[in-house]
Amino acid sequence: MEWIMAIAVGTLFMIGIYLILTKSLLRVILGTSLLTHGVHLLLLTMAGLKRGDAPVLGGGSGAYADPLPQALILTSIVISFGVTALYFVLAYRAYQTRGTDEIDGSDAEGKEADS
């Protein structure tokens, strides 16, 4: 099972890095989102893919799944959702101001932007 997760993490990292290196601001935002999802899967895989009962006190179960990595990943998902929402707002504002979502430093008409 770890091999499947390793391939999934590698694929998400590869696609995320490719999208981050493009000139379109929307693709950069989607690339960072895919990269954070890859990090979430990596953390889950590093914690160990264990099978067991829920960690309830008094349950009498010998094997249980560790809830700490799952809680950290859930917190990270919420934070990355907020950051992605902020990126979308900033990208929309940049699109309104410049008329394009390209990040190469030129305006929509092709002339250089003022520094």
HELIX and SHEET records of a PDB file:
HELIX    1   1 GLU A    2  ILE A   20  1                                  19    
HELIX    2   2 LEU A   25  MET A   46  1                                  22    
HELIX    3   3 PRO A   67  ARG A   98  1                                  32    
END                                                                             
